[in-house]
Amino acid sequence: MRKMILEIEPELKQGISYGIPAFKLGKDVVCGIAARRTGCSFYPFSGSVLEALNKDLVIYKQTKSALHFDAPLPKTLVRKLMTQRMVQIMVKRKGK
């Protein structure tokens, strides 16, 4: 998953946010990932990202802040999630 995220957006910096591996665009977190005994999770650090792409996510378990899965996510889906989040970040930055 880490490799895929960096292939999609090589400029992201890796770090830790809220105790999980995270990928940042400047100071803003684009996404995070976690692996647990019960499966893996993708965190877009914005619940509205999951809401916006809900039709693409119906086959996955979700919480308000995370997408849960036990098989690799398609790269096209990860790209959509990341793009949606990066657009939010850019809009937020322009508003400052």
ABEGO torsion letter per residue (X at the ends): XAAAAAAABAABBBBBBGGBBBBBBEABBABBBBBBAAEBBBBAGBAAAAAAAAAAAAABBBBAABBBBABBBBAAAAAAAAAAAAAAAAAAAAAX
